[in-house]
Amino acid sequence: MSIFPTTILLATDGSRKAQLAATTAADLAQRTNSELHVATVGAGANQLPPWLPNYPAPFEDALREQRRQAE
């Protein structure tokens, strides 16, 4: 049994600090032969842009754009 993790989860919002965490997590995963799983986060419900109307179609478009940027 190893003292190293077998799975590492990285949550990122794309910020500068998150980029440092991503580099560190990728390096750790490589050195310990661990799987690296990445979860991206965007603006919370209380942080949605003011121009976004409260009905599904534009929300889905905004969500799709956030996913595209995260990739």
Beta strands, then each sheet from edge to edge (+ up, - down):
strand 1: 7-12
strand 2: 35-40
sheet 1: 1+ 2+
end
